[in-house]
Amino acid sequence: METQDQLAELRARLAAAEAANEAKSRFLANVSHEIRSPLNAIYGYAQLVERGAQVDPLAAARVIRRSAEHLTNLVEGLLDIASVEQGVVRVDNGVIRLGALVEQVAEMFSPLAAHKGLSFVCSIQGRLPEFVRLDERRVRQALINLVSNAVKFTQRGEIRLVLRWSGQIATIEVHDTGPGIALDRQEQIFAPYERADAASEAEKTGAGLGLAITRAVVNMLGGDLKLDSAVGRGSCFTVKLMAPQVAGMVDHAADKVRPAGYKGDRRAILLVDDDADHLCVLRTVLTEVGFDVAEAGDGATALALADAQPFDAIICDVSMPGMSGWDVAERLRAMCGRDLKILMLSANAFERHGLSGQQASHDAFLLKPVDLGSLLDALGRHLQLEWIMPEVRETGTGARDSVQVSAATREHVDRLKALVQIGHVRALEGEIKSLAAADPAAEALATRLFDHLDRFDLAGIGRTLEDLPDEWR
């Protein structure tokens, strides 16, 4: 009898191992597709520009940036799963407008739903405080995963995104009229690399990480994720999160604009990286704002340059052949003391505290891919710079000096204001393009509007339009 039980256990383990191996194979195939698609867009535009083809540089930059963001999100998703499995998680609770966040997610997916012939309803029910304390990035990540799945797997009917708040608890529901999920599959779909059954090839995209990441995110925020579904009657995913109200908060955050320079003496920066392309990007953005920039492709060269001339700050990559960035930072700190500010860059988020068991020799750590605005913010903070902001920050459009505005341009501005009111993102993109084509004087305005649109900042678009000078109205 004992032998029979052991044999049954071995068979069960073998079946589990084979299932895990099949899941791994599906996962590798899916991830390959998810990586190659955005890479193809980036590679394609790079070849067109390199060959001198006539392409819209703003459109190309937008596609490349969005493709890079897709790859970044995929990598971060894999890291999230690994972090949760290892018990290493980081929650960054901040003060956010939860209602605005939910509406932004709805605005992201309502055009896709409309394209499939689906109705999309976003409903905020009852009293909702203006500000609550939550991890905005994590909550957005979870909602995007849930709403994306709802739109992907629903062929007819509607998607409903519902938000309620009561007793310091936010409840968010994502309803769909899709095929539903059988009871025996409802736990399985939350496992990494598993996906819901898809009726068409178009629905079989994705790495199979969305629901696993969503559950992990909700759990790490101390919340609860439940599924109510049955075959043939759709699904409802319910997220409950602690969202304490923040009273007396006033949001004075201004639109982020890259500085044009800084006051005082010119500062010297040393860039250390073995990647020539990355050095080129950093050199361009730093010289634009007035820094004196030197470069080193390896640690030995960096140490020689720092010994030969003084620098105010070093921006150093961690992973380099030969001497690592941490070794370079340690020796630079010994050579130059605390007056030299050391900023480290790495694609590995677990390296932010430096080498294990050693005192950190750096002043700041930035994760790749690096947001250039955050890099300048870090430099300004550690070098105590007083930034000089461009005139566009005060005028809102950069076009106040232009008074020759056509009636057609004013009509485009009026239509943009109306589209902002209804939150029609796709129509806004088309109208901004029409505005730029209608009047060369509107190019700066269109660029600013596109910048807001790329961040789904409809309020920023509204403010920019309201701040236009009289001749634009």
LUMDRENNU-727525 format. One record per residue (C-alpha): residue number from 1; residue in three letters; x, y, z. Coordinates in pm, whole numbers. Example, Ala and Ser with C-alpha at 12.3 -4.5 7.8 and 13.67 -1.06 7.14 Angstrom:
BEGIN
+-------+------+--------+--------+--------+
: vovex : lopa :      u :      v :      w :
+-------+------+--------+--------+--------+
:     1 :  ALA :   1230 :   -450 :    780 :
:     2 :  SER :   1367 :   -106 :    714 :
+-------+------+--------+--------+--------+
% end
This chain:
BEGIN
+-------+------+--------+--------+--------+
: vovex : lopa :      u :      v :      w :
+-------+------+--------+--------+--------+
:     1 :  MET :      0 :      0 :      0 :
:     2 :  GLU :    283 :    231 :     90 :
:     3 :  THR :    449 :    157 :   -245 :
:     4 :  GLN :    129 :    249 :   -428 :
:     5 :  ASP :    109 :    580 :   -242 :
:     6 :  GLN :    473 :    656 :   -320 :
:     7 :  LEU :    418 :    573 :   -686 :
:     8 :  ALA :    113 :    801 :   -701 :
:     9 :  GLU :    313 :   1081 :   -537 :
:    10 :  LEU :    596 :   1037 :   -788 :
:    11 :  ARG :    350 :   1049 :  -1076 :
:    12 :  ALA :    195 :   1366 :   -936 :
:    13 :  ARG :    538 :   1525 :   -904 :
:    14 :  LEU :    626 :   1422 :  -1259 :
:    15 :  ALA :    302 :   1571 :  -1391 :
:    16 :  ALA :    369 :   1893 :  -1200 :
:    17 :  ALA :    723 :   1910 :  -1338 :
:    18 :  GLU :    602 :   1853 :  -1693 :
:    19 :  ALA :    334 :   2121 :  -1650 :
:    20 :  ALA :    594 :   2363 :  -1516 :
:    21 :  ASN :    821 :   2288 :  -1811 :
:    22 :  GLU :    537 :   2352 :  -2056 :
:    23 :  ALA :    454 :   2678 :  -1878 :
:    24 :  LYS :    819 :   2782 :  -1904 :
:    25 :  SER :    825 :   2708 :  -2277 :
:    26 :  ARG :    504 :   2909 :  -2333 :
:    27 :  PHE :    646 :   3189 :  -2123 :
:    28 :  LEU :    970 :   3207 :  -2324 :
:    29 :  ALA :    774 :   3214 :  -2650 :
:    30 :  ASN :    542 :   3487 :  -2522 :
:    31 :  VAL :    822 :   3700 :  -2379 :
:    32 :  SER :   1013 :   3665 :  -2706 :
:    33 :  HIS :    711 :   3809 :  -2889 :
:    34 :  GLU :    662 :   4086 :  -2632 :
:    35 :  ILE :   1028 :   4188 :  -2664 :
:    36 :  ARG :   1062 :   4158 :  -3040 :
:    37 :  SER :    753 :   4367 :  -3125 :
:    38 :  PRO :    872 :   4695 :  -2965 :
:    39 :  LEU :   1231 :   4622 :  -3067 :
:    40 :  ASN :   1113 :   4594 :  -3426 :
:    41 :  ALA :    957 :   4941 :  -3404 :
:    42 :  ILE :   1273 :   5089 :  -3251 :
:    43 :  TYR :   1500 :   4911 :  -3500 :
:    44 :  GLY :   1281 :   5010 :  -3795 :
:    45 :  TYR :   1274 :   5381 :  -3713 :
:    46 :  ALA :   1647 :   5380 :  -3638 :
:    47 :  GLN :   1717 :   5239 :  -3986 :
:    48 :  LEU :   1488 :   5495 :  -4151 :
:    49 :  VAL :   1660 :   5786 :  -3977 :
:    50 :  GLU :   2005 :   5642 :  -4048 :
:    51 :  ARG :   1923 :   5616 :  -4421 :
:    52 :  GLY :   1797 :   5973 :  -4434 :
:    53 :  ALA :   1436 :   5875 :  -4502 :
:    54 :  GLN :   1168 :   6142 :  -4468 :
:    55 :  VAL :   1016 :   6065 :  -4129 :
:    56 :  ASP :    844 :   6289 :  -3877 :
:    57 :  PRO :   1106 :   6316 :  -3599 :
:    58 :  LEU :    846 :   6380 :  -3329 :
:    59 :  ALA :    637 :   6081 :  -3440 :
:    60 :  ALA :    948 :   5861 :  -3455 :
:    61 :  ALA :   1063 :   5974 :  -3111 :
:    62 :  ARG :    715 :   5907 :  -2970 :
:    63 :  VAL :    706 :   5551 :  -3109 :
:    64 :  ILE :   1059 :   5479 :  -2987 :
:    65 :  ARG :    984 :   5613 :  -2639 :
:    66 :  ARG :    660 :   5418 :  -2607 :
:    67 :  SER :    832 :   5101 :  -2729 :
:    68 :  ALA :   1110 :   5153 :  -2476 :
:    69 :  GLU :    851 :   5206 :  -2202 :
:    70 :  HIS :    683 :   4878 :  -2303 :
:    71 :  LEU :   1016 :   4695 :  -2270 :
:    72 :  THR :   1082 :   4867 :  -1937 :
:    73 :  ASN :    741 :   4764 :  -1803 :
:    74 :  LEU :    801 :   4404 :  -1915 :
:    75 :  VAL :   1138 :   4392 :  -1738 :
:    76 :  GLU :    992 :   4556 :  -1427 :
:    77 :  GLY :    714 :   4297 :  -1429 :
:    78 :  LEU :    966 :   4015 :  -1428 :
:    79 :  LEU :   1157 :   4186 :  -1148 :
:    80 :  ASP :    836 :   4235 :   -951 :
:    81 :  ILE :    764 :   3863 :   -964 :
:    82 :  ALA :   1123 :   3783 :   -858 :
:    83 :  SER :   1110 :   4039 :   -576 :
:    84 :  VAL :    787 :   3902 :   -435 :
:    85 :  GLU :    912 :   3544 :   -454 :
:    86 :  GLN :   1226 :   3648 :   -263 :
:    87 :  GLY :   1029 :   3853 :    -12 :
:    88 :  VAL :   1202 :   4176 :   -119 :
:    89 :  VAL :    946 :   4446 :   -197 :
:    90 :  ARG :    948 :   4823 :   -184 :
:    91 :  VAL :    634 :   5032 :   -142 :
:    92 :  ASP :    650 :   5406 :   -205 :
:    93 :  ASN :    335 :   5552 :    -55 :
:    94 :  GLY :    267 :   5907 :   -165 :
:    95 :  VAL :    -18 :   6156 :   -178 :
:    96 :  ILE :   -222 :   6100 :   -494 :
:    97 :  ARG :   -555 :   6185 :   -651 :
:    98 :  LEU :   -708 :   5838 :   -672 :
:    99 :  GLY :  -1008 :   5951 :   -877 :
:   100 :  ALA :   -782 :   6112 :  -1136 :
:   101 :  LEU :   -566 :   5800 :  -1149 :
:   102 :  VAL :   -866 :   5575 :  -1219 :
:   103 :  GLU :   -993 :   5818 :  -1484 :
:   104 :  GLN :   -650 :   5821 :  -1652 :
:   105 :  VAL :   -656 :   5442 :  -1680 :
:   106 :  ALA :  -1006 :   5463 :  -1829 :
:   107 :  GLU :   -886 :   5723 :  -2080 :
:   108 :  MET :   -602 :   5494 :  -2182 :
:   109 :  PHE :   -828 :   5203 :  -2274 :
:   110 :  SER :  -1159 :   5358 :  -2381 :
:   111 :  PRO :  -1034 :   5422 :  -2740 :
:   112 :  LEU :   -925 :   5059 :  -2771 :
:   113 :  ALA :  -1261 :   4943 :  -2638 :
:   114 :  ALA :  -1442 :   5171 :  -2884 :
:   115 :  HIS :  -1233 :   5029 :  -3168 :
:   116 :  LYS :  -1360 :   4680 :  -3075 :
:   117 :  GLY :  -1718 :   4807 :  -3057 :
:   118 :  LEU :  -1731 :   4785 :  -2678 :
:   119 :  SER :  -1891 :   5030 :  -2441 :
:   120 :  PHE :  -1653 :   5162 :  -2173 :
:   121 :  VAL :  -1795 :   5311 :  -1854 :
:   122 :  CYS :  -1591 :   5470 :  -1576 :
:   123 :  SER :  -1798 :   5530 :  -1264 :
:   124 :  ILE :  -1685 :   5702 :   -943 :
:   125 :  GLN :  -1958 :   5638 :   -687 :
:   126 :  GLY :  -2029 :   5824 :   -365 :
:   127 :  ARG :  -1800 :   6062 :   -181 :
:   128 :  LEU :  -1434 :   6050 :   -273 :
:   129 :  PRO :  -1161 :   6252 :    -97 :
:   130 :  GLU :   -944 :   6462 :   -325 :
:   131 :  PHE :   -620 :   6316 :   -188 :
:   132 :  VAL :   -534 :   5975 :    -43 :
:   133 :  ARG :   -208 :   5803 :     44 :
:   134 :  LEU :   -114 :   5514 :   -187 :
:   135 :  ASP :    168 :   5388 :   -408 :
:   136 :  GLU :     62 :   5547 :   -737 :
:   137 :  ARG :    289 :   5344 :   -964 :
:   138 :  ARG :    183 :   5012 :   -815 :
:   139 :  VAL :   -188 :   5093 :   -821 :
:   140 :  ARG :   -167 :   5212 :  -1181 :
:   141 :  GLN :     22 :   4896 :  -1274 :
:   142 :  ALA :   -246 :   4673 :  -1120 :
:   143 :  LEU :   -534 :   4862 :  -1284 :
:   144 :  ILE :   -369 :   4864 :  -1626 :
:   145 :  ASN :   -322 :   4487 :  -1607 :
:   146 :  LEU :   -687 :   4426 :  -1510 :
:   147 :  VAL :   -844 :   4670 :  -1759 :
:   148 :  SER :   -613 :   4556 :  -2039 :
:   149 :  ASN :   -724 :   4195 :  -1987 :
:   150 :  ALA :  -1089 :   4296 :  -1975 :
:   151 :  VAL :  -1066 :   4475 :  -2310 :
:   152 :  LYS :   -853 :   4202 :  -2466 :
:   153 :  PHE :  -1084 :   3911 :  -2382 :
:   154 :  THR :  -1421 :   4083 :  -2434 :
:   155 :  GLN :  -1565 :   4065 :  -2785 :
:   156 :  ARG :  -1903 :   4230 :  -2727 :
:   157 :  GLY :  -2084 :   4421 :  -2456 :
:   158 :  GLU :  -1914 :   4657 :  -2213 :
:   159 :  ILE :  -1629 :   4721 :  -1973 :
:   160 :  ARG :  -1705 :   4896 :  -1643 :
:   161 :  LEU :  -1442 :   5048 :  -1417 :
:   162 :  VAL :  -1596 :   5139 :  -1081 :
:   163 :  LEU :  -1437 :   5323 :   -788 :
:   164 :  ARG :  -1585 :   5356 :   -437 :
:   165 :  TRP :  -1428 :   5486 :   -117 :
:   166 :  SER :  -1555 :   5436 :    236 :
:   167 :  GLY :  -1394 :   5404 :    579 :
:   168 :  GLN :  -1043 :   5472 :    444 :
:   169 :  ILE :  -1079 :   5177 :    204 :
:   170 :  ALA :  -1085 :   5213 :   -175 :
:   171 :  THR :  -1276 :   4950 :   -371 :
:   172 :  ILE :  -1207 :   4924 :   -744 :
:   173 :  GLU :  -1402 :   4687 :   -966 :
:   174 :  VAL :  -1329 :   4588 :  -1326 :
:   175 :  HIS :  -1636 :   4430 :  -1489 :
:   176 :  ASP :  -1646 :   4275 :  -1835 :
:   177 :  THR :  -1894 :   4081 :  -2046 :
:   178 :  GLY :  -1631 :   3843 :  -2180 :
:   179 :  PRO :  -1640 :   3463 :  -2195 :
:   180 :  GLY :  -1590 :   3420 :  -1820 :
:   181 :  ILE :  -1353 :   3186 :  -1641 :
:   182 :  ALA :  -1437 :   2837 :  -1527 :
:   183 :  LEU :  -1423 :   2775 :  -1153 :
:   184 :  ASP :  -1141 :   2521 :  -1183 :
:   185 :  ARG :   -929 :   2779 :  -1371 :
:   186 :  GLN :   -984 :   3076 :  -1144 :
:   187 :  GLU :   -688 :   3011 :   -917 :
:   188 :  GLN :   -461 :   2885 :  -1192 :
:   189 :  ILE :   -474 :   3208 :  -1396 :
:   190 :  PHE :   -304 :   3396 :  -1110 :
:   191 :  ALA :      5 :   3176 :  -1142 :
:   192 :  PRO :    305 :   3328 :  -1324 :
:   193 :  TYR :    328 :   3251 :  -1697 :
:   194 :  GLU :    -34 :   3128 :  -1713 :
:   195 :  ARG :   -298 :   3297 :  -1929 :
:   196 :  ALA :   -673 :   3277 :  -1961 :
:   197 :  ASP :   -806 :   3070 :  -2249 :
:   198 :  ALA :   -806 :   3282 :  -2566 :
:   199 :  ALA :  -1054 :   3244 :  -2847 :
:   200 :  SER :   -835 :   3410 :  -3112 :
:   201 :  GLU :   -466 :   3450 :  -3189 :
:   202 :  ALA :   -493 :   3823 :  -3116 :
:   203 :  GLU :   -583 :   3741 :  -2758 :
:   204 :  LYS :   -286 :   3511 :  -2708 :
:   205 :  THR :    -35 :   3793 :  -2674 :
:   206 :  GLY :    130 :   3874 :  -2344 :
:   207 :  ALA :    383 :   3710 :  -2119 :
:   208 :  GLY :    128 :   3559 :  -1882 :
:   209 :  LEU :    247 :   3781 :  -1597 :
:   210 :  GLY :    -35 :   4037 :  -1571 :
:   211 :  LEU :   -259 :   3871 :  -1314 :
:   212 :  ALA :     31 :   3726 :  -1118 :
:   213 :  ILE :    187 :   4072 :  -1091 :
:   214 :  THR :   -149 :   4227 :  -1005 :
:   215 :  ARG :   -207 :   3986 :   -718 :
:   216 :  ALA :    149 :   4041 :   -597 :
:   217 :  VAL :    109 :   4419 :   -616 :
:   218 :  VAL :   -222 :   4417 :   -430 :
:   219 :  ASN :    -82 :   4185 :   -162 :
:   220 :  MET :    228 :   4397 :   -109 :
:   221 :  LEU :      4 :   4701 :    -62 :
:   222 :  GLY :   -184 :   4512 :    207 :
:   223 :  GLY :   -496 :   4481 :     -5 :
:   224 :  ASP :   -720 :   4206 :   -139 :
:   225 :  LEU :   -795 :   4088 :   -493 :
:   226 :  LYS :  -1101 :   3874 :   -564 :
:   227 :  LEU :  -1250 :   3725 :   -879 :
:   228 :  ASP :  -1618 :   3661 :   -943 :
:   229 :  SER :  -1673 :   3485 :  -1274 :
:   230 :  ALA :  -1855 :   3207 :  -1451 :
:   231 :  VAL :  -1840 :   3077 :  -1805 :
:   232 :  GLY :  -2075 :   3273 :  -2028 :
:   233 :  ARG :  -2146 :   3565 :  -1792 :
:   234 :  GLY :  -1823 :   3764 :  -1780 :
:   235 :  SER :  -1589 :   3845 :  -1494 :
:   236 :  CYS :  -1549 :   4098 :  -1214 :
:   237 :  PHE :  -1212 :   4159 :  -1050 :
:   238 :  THR :  -1240 :   4350 :   -721 :
:   239 :  VAL :   -944 :   4526 :   -561 :
:   240 :  LYS :   -966 :   4657 :   -204 :
:   241 :  LEU :   -687 :   4879 :    -71 :
:   242 :  MET :   -626 :   5088 :    236 :
:   243 :  ALA :   -636 :   5447 :    106 :
:   244 :  PRO :   -630 :   5685 :    404 :
:   245 :  GLN :   -753 :   6034 :    333 :
:   246 :  VAL :   -499 :   6317 :    339 :
:   247 :  ALA :   -665 :   6635 :    462 :
:   248 :  GLY :   -548 :   6989 :    397 :
:   249 :  MET :   -335 :   6893 :     98 :
:   250 :  VAL :   -300 :   7147 :   -183 :
:   251 :  ASP :   -132 :   7043 :   -507 :
:   252 :  HIS :    101 :   7315 :   -632 :
:   253 :  ALA :    302 :   7087 :   -859 :
:   254 :  ALA :    405 :   7268 :  -1174 :
:   255 :  ASP :    457 :   7109 :  -1512 :
:   256 :  LYS :    802 :   6960 :  -1546 :
:   257 :  VAL :   1015 :   7168 :  -1781 :
:   258 :  ARG :   1385 :   7098 :  -1841 :
:   259 :  PRO :   1603 :   7388 :  -1718 :
:   260 :  ALA :   1789 :   7605 :  -1969 :
:   261 :  GLY :   2090 :   7652 :  -1742 :
:   262 :  TYR :   2197 :   7737 :  -1389 :
:   263 :  LYS :   2330 :   8040 :  -1206 :
:   264 :  GLY :   2687 :   8079 :  -1086 :
:   265 :  ASP :   3018 :   7929 :  -1193 :
:   266 :  ARG :   3031 :   7660 :  -1459 :
:   267 :  ARG :   3043 :   7312 :  -1308 :
:   268 :  ALA :   3252 :   7021 :  -1437 :
:   269 :  ILE :   3101 :   6673 :  -1472 :
:   270 :  LEU :   3284 :   6347 :  -1548 :
:   271 :  LEU :   3083 :   6073 :  -1721 :
:   272 :  VAL :   3208 :   5716 :  -1678 :
:   273 :  ASP :   3051 :   5444 :  -1893 :
:   274 :  ASP :   3175 :   5182 :  -2138 :
:   275 :  ASP :   2867 :   5237 :  -2360 :
:   276 :  ALA :   2945 :   5511 :  -2614 :
:   277 :  ASP :   2579 :   5562 :  -2705 :
:   278 :  HIS :   2482 :   5620 :  -2343 :
:   279 :  LEU :   2770 :   5865 :  -2303 :
:   280 :  CYS :   2645 :   6055 :  -2607 :
:   281 :  VAL :   2294 :   6093 :  -2462 :
:   282 :  LEU :   2421 :   6212 :  -2124 :
:   283 :  ARG :   2677 :   6447 :  -2281 :
:   284 :  THR :   2406 :   6606 :  -2497 :
:   285 :  VAL :   2162 :   6678 :  -2214 :
:   286 :  LEU :   2432 :   6802 :  -1975 :
:   287 :  THR :   2607 :   7033 :  -2221 :
:   288 :  GLU :   2268 :   7180 :  -2318 :
:   289 :  VAL :   2226 :   7314 :  -1965 :
:   290 :  GLY :   2581 :   7448 :  -1938 :
:   291 :  PHE :   2796 :   7179 :  -1776 :
:   292 :  ASP :   3159 :   7125 :  -1875 :
:   293 :  VAL :   3156 :   6754 :  -1958 :
:   294 :  ALA :   3446 :   6507 :  -1975 :
:   295 :  GLU :   3415 :   6136 :  -2057 :
:   296 :  ALA :   3585 :   5812 :  -1960 :
:   297 :  GLY :   3516 :   5470 :  -2106 :
:   298 :  ASP :   3661 :   5273 :  -1817 :
:   299 :  GLY :   3758 :   5304 :  -1452 :
:   300 :  ALA :   4131 :   5355 :  -1503 :
:   301 :  THR :   4073 :   5648 :  -1740 :
:   302 :  ALA :   3822 :   5800 :  -1498 :
:   303 :  LEU :   4072 :   5788 :  -1210 :
:   304 :  ALA :   4344 :   5943 :  -1427 :
:   305 :  LEU :   4116 :   6229 :  -1534 :
:   306 :  ALA :   4001 :   6292 :  -1176 :
:   307 :  ASP :   4363 :   6303 :  -1064 :
:   308 :  ALA :   4456 :   6552 :  -1339 :
:   309 :  GLN :   4169 :   6801 :  -1294 :
:   310 :  PRO :   3896 :   6879 :  -1042 :
:   311 :  PHE :   3535 :   6777 :  -1103 :
:   312 :  ASP :   3222 :   6880 :   -920 :
:   313 :  ALA :   3038 :   6554 :   -986 :
:   314 :  ILE :   3088 :   6209 :  -1137 :
:   315 :  ILE :   2813 :   6011 :  -1309 :
:   316 :  CYS :   2934 :   5652 :  -1314 :
:   317 :  ASP :   2789 :   5330 :  -1453 :
:   318 :  VAL :   2809 :   5032 :  -1219 :
:   319 :  SER :   2864 :   4750 :  -1465 :
:   320 :  MET :   3187 :   4796 :  -1660 :
:   321 :  PRO :   3458 :   4554 :  -1772 :
:   322 :  GLY :   3761 :   4543 :  -1547 :
:   323 :  MET :   3715 :   4787 :  -1262 :
:   324 :  SER :   3349 :   4807 :  -1158 :
:   325 :  GLY :   3168 :   5134 :  -1092 :
:   326 :  TRP :   3166 :   5063 :   -720 :
:   327 :  ASP :   3544 :   5023 :   -719 :
:   328 :  VAL :   3577 :   5350 :   -910 :
:   329 :  ALA :   3345 :   5528 :   -665 :
:   330 :  GLU :   3537 :   5397 :   -364 :
:   331 :  ARG :   3872 :   5515 :   -501 :
:   332 :  LEU :   3732 :   5851 :   -612 :
:   333 :  ARG :   3590 :   5909 :   -266 :
:   334 :  ALA :   3930 :   5836 :   -113 :
:   335 :  MET :   4101 :   6069 :   -363 :
:   336 :  CYS :   3858 :   6363 :   -363 :
:   337 :  GLY :   3663 :   6341 :    -37 :
:   338 :  ARG :   3299 :   6439 :     15 :
:   339 :  ASP :   3319 :   6753 :   -198 :
:   340 :  LEU :   3297 :   6537 :   -508 :
:   341 :  LYS :   2938 :   6426 :   -569 :
:   342 :  ILE :   2911 :   6070 :   -703 :
:   343 :  LEU :   2598 :   5955 :   -885 :
:   344 :  MET :   2576 :   5587 :   -976 :
:   345 :  LEU :   2372 :   5440 :  -1264 :
:   346 :  SER :   2270 :   5076 :  -1287 :
:   347 :  ALA :   2010 :   4854 :  -1449 :
:   348 :  ASN :   2004 :   4641 :  -1131 :
:   349 :  ALA :   1769 :   4788 :   -869 :
:   350 :  PHE :   1920 :   4562 :   -598 :
:   351 :  GLU :   2254 :   4745 :   -625 :
:   352 :  ARG :   2122 :   5079 :   -501 :
:   353 :  HIS :   2299 :   5046 :   -163 :
:   354 :  GLY :   2639 :   4958 :   -305 :
:   355 :  LEU :   2847 :   4649 :   -241 :
:   356 :  SER :   2723 :   4423 :     36 :
:   357 :  GLY :   2905 :   4476 :    364 :
:   358 :  GLN :   3071 :   4800 :    255 :
:   359 :  GLN :   2987 :   5160 :    331 :
:   360 :  ALA :   2829 :   5331 :     31 :
:   361 :  SER :   3073 :   5563 :   -148 :
:   362 :  HIS :   2807 :   5733 :   -360 :
:   363 :  ASP :   2566 :   6022 :   -305 :
:   364 :  ALA :   2280 :   5912 :   -533 :
:   365 :  PHE :   2166 :   5605 :   -726 :
:   366 :  LEU :   1957 :   5618 :  -1044 :
:   367 :  LEU :   1804 :   5318 :  -1214 :
:   368 :  LYS :   1838 :   5260 :  -1588 :
:   369 :  PRO :   1669 :   5349 :  -1818 :
:   370 :  VAL :   1741 :   5692 :  -1673 :
:   371 :  ASP :   1480 :   5967 :  -1679 :
:   372 :  LEU :   1681 :   6271 :  -1786 :
:   373 :  GLY :   1467 :   6505 :  -1578 :
:   374 :  SER :   1536 :   6298 :  -1267 :
:   375 :  LEU :   1908 :   6301 :  -1346 :
:   376 :  LEU :   1911 :   6682 :  -1364 :
:   377 :  ASP :   1704 :   6700 :  -1045 :
:   378 :  ALA :   1962 :   6484 :   -866 :
:   379 :  LEU :   2252 :   6694 :   -992 :
:   380 :  GLY :   2079 :   7016 :   -895 :
:   381 :  ARG :   2003 :   6885 :   -549 :
:   382 :  HIS :   2354 :   6758 :   -470 :
:   383 :  LEU :   2537 :   7051 :   -631 :
:   384 :  GLN :   2288 :   7298 :   -479 :
:   385 :  LEU :   2222 :   7459 :   -817 :
:   386 :  GLU :   1975 :   7737 :   -883 :
:   387 :  TRP :   1822 :   7645 :  -1216 :
:   388 :  ILE :   1735 :   7896 :  -1488 :
:   389 :  MET :   1402 :   7792 :  -1637 :
:   390 :  PRO :   1312 :   7863 :  -2002 :
:   391 :  GLU :   1058 :   8129 :  -2095 :
:   392 :  VAL :    812 :   7857 :  -2203 :
:   393 :  ARG :    751 :   7786 :  -1833 :
:   394 :  GLU :    605 :   8133 :  -1782 :
:   395 :  THR :    413 :   8173 :  -2106 :
:   396 :  GLY :    270 :   7823 :  -2115 :
:   397 :  THR :    314 :   7799 :  -2494 :
:   398 :  GLY :    635 :   7963 :  -2596 :
:   399 :  ALA :    431 :   8153 :  -2854 :
:   400 :  ARG :    326 :   8474 :  -2683 :
:   401 :  ASP :    536 :   8685 :  -2918 :
:   402 :  SER :    349 :   8549 :  -3219 :
:   403 :  VAL :     40 :   8755 :  -3288 :
:   404 :  GLN :    -30 :   8634 :  -3643 :
:   405 :  VAL :   -280 :   8361 :  -3559 :
:   406 :  SER :   -528 :   8246 :  -3820 :
:   407 :  ALA :   -898 :   8191 :  -3763 :
:   408 :  ALA :   -848 :   7822 :  -3849 :
:   409 :  THR :   -589 :   7794 :  -3570 :
:   410 :  ARG :   -832 :   7945 :  -3321 :
:   411 :  GLU :  -1090 :   7687 :  -3430 :
:   412 :  HIS :   -841 :   7408 :  -3357 :
:   413 :  VAL :   -777 :   7553 :  -3011 :
:   414 :  ASP :  -1152 :   7570 :  -2944 :
:   415 :  ARG :  -1196 :   7207 :  -3052 :
:   416 :  LEU :   -906 :   7103 :  -2829 :
:   417 :  LYS :  -1071 :   7267 :  -2530 :
:   418 :  ALA :  -1393 :   7076 :  -2603 :
:   419 :  LEU :  -1209 :   6745 :  -2642 :
:   420 :  VAL :  -1028 :   6794 :  -2312 :
:   421 :  GLN :  -1365 :   6833 :  -2140 :
:   422 :  ILE :  -1484 :   6493 :  -2265 :
:   423 :  GLY :  -1142 :   6324 :  -2233 :
:   424 :  HIS :  -1129 :   6198 :  -2593 :
:   425 :  VAL :   -759 :   6104 :  -2606 :
:   426 :  ARG :   -743 :   5971 :  -2962 :
:   427 :  ALA :   -926 :   6273 :  -3102 :
:   428 :  LEU :   -696 :   6503 :  -2906 :
:   429 :  GLU :   -392 :   6349 :  -3073 :
:   430 :  GLY :   -541 :   6406 :  -3418 :
:   431 :  GLU :   -647 :   6763 :  -3337 :
:   432 :  ILE :   -302 :   6856 :  -3207 :
:   433 :  LYS :   -150 :   6725 :  -3531 :
:   434 :  SER :   -398 :   6935 :  -3729 :
:   435 :  LEU :   -309 :   7241 :  -3521 :
:   436 :  ALA :     62 :   7197 :  -3591 :
:   437 :  ALA :     -5 :   7153 :  -3964 :
:   438 :  ALA :   -236 :   7456 :  -3981 :
:   439 :  ASP :      7 :   7717 :  -3850 :
:   440 :  PRO :    389 :   7711 :  -3809 :
:   441 :  ALA :    345 :   7953 :  -3517 :
:   442 :  ALA :    167 :   7673 :  -3327 :
:   443 :  GLU :    458 :   7427 :  -3341 :
:   444 :  ALA :    583 :   7507 :  -2989 :
:   445 :  LEU :    230 :   7485 :  -2853 :
:   446 :  ALA :    169 :   7151 :  -3026 :
:   447 :  THR :    495 :   7012 :  -2886 :
:   448 :  ARG :    392 :   7106 :  -2534 :
:   449 :  LEU :     44 :   6961 :  -2580 :
:   450 :  PHE :    190 :   6633 :  -2710 :
:   451 :  ASP :    417 :   6619 :  -2405 :
:   452 :  HIS :    112 :   6637 :  -2177 :
:   453 :  LEU :    -80 :   6387 :  -2393 :
:   454 :  ASP :    202 :   6133 :  -2379 :
:   455 :  ARG :    171 :   6141 :  -1998 :
:   456 :  PHE :   -212 :   6130 :  -2020 :
:   457 :  ASP :   -209 :   6465 :  -1840 :
:   458 :  LEU :   -537 :   6609 :  -1967 :
:   459 :  ALA :   -542 :   6864 :  -1688 :
:   460 :  GLY :   -206 :   6993 :  -1812 :
:   461 :  ILE :   -348 :   7029 :  -2163 :
:   462 :  GLY :   -642 :   7222 :  -2021 :
:   463 :  ARG :   -416 :   7457 :  -1824 :
:   464 :  THR :   -195 :   7518 :  -2127 :
:   465 :  LEU :   -493 :   7608 :  -2343 :
:   466 :  GLU :   -640 :   7838 :  -2079 :
:   467 :  ASP :   -307 :   8020 :  -2041 :
:   468 :  LEU :   -291 :   8110 :  -2411 :
:   469 :  PRO :   -260 :   8483 :  -2489 :
:   470 :  ASP :   -560 :   8672 :  -2621 :
:   471 :  GLU :   -454 :   8649 :  -2985 :
:   472 :  TRP :   -496 :   8269 :  -2974 :
:   473 :  ARG :   -857 :   8289 :  -2857 :
+-------+------+--------+--------+--------+
% end
